[in-house]
Amino acid sequence: MNDTTRMQPAAGSAQYELCYWHLFETGHGFVFPCDAQGHVIADALSERALHSYRDARSRVGIEFGWPRVERRSQEGRS
């Protein structure tokens, strides 16, 4: 079962996502909207998403791998 938490920006649609994948649980992690260079606009995140983003960043190498920039999936979009 995939337990990835995707955080949506308050407005706009990012074409890229910054992905923090869990080191020990395949399919688990956090995904945040970003630009092509991996810059996340923290002001565009909800309070919960901002907390999760800061938490994931603080646990790189402990619980999460290095973040990767990936092109956003178009699945489920109209």
C-alpha positions, 0 to 999 in steps of 0.5 A, spaced: 500 500 500 502 506 498 502 511 503 505 517 500 502 524 503 502 529 497 501 536 499 498 541 495 499 549 494 494 554 496 494 556 489 497 554 482 499 548 479 506 546 480 509 542 474 514 538 479 514 535 486 520 535 491 519 527 493 522 525 500 521 517 500 522 513 507 528 509 507 525 503 511 518 503 508 517 502 501 512 507 498 511 511 504 514 519 504 512 526 502 511 530 496 511 537 495 510 542 489 516 545 487 519 548 481 524 545 476 530 546 481 526 543 487 525 550 490 518 549 495 515 556 496 513 555 503 508 561 503 504 557 498 503 551 503 498 550 508 500 550 516 500 542 516 504 541 509 509 546 512 510 542 518 511 536 514 516 539 509 520 542 515 519 535 519 521 531 512 527 536 511 530 535 518 530 527 518 534 526 511 539 521 512 535 518 518 528 516 516 528 519 509 532 519 503 535 525 499 529 529 496 528 528 489 525 533 484 520 529 479 515 531 474 508 531 477 504 526 475 498 527 470 494 522 473 487 523 475 487 530 472 481 533 467 
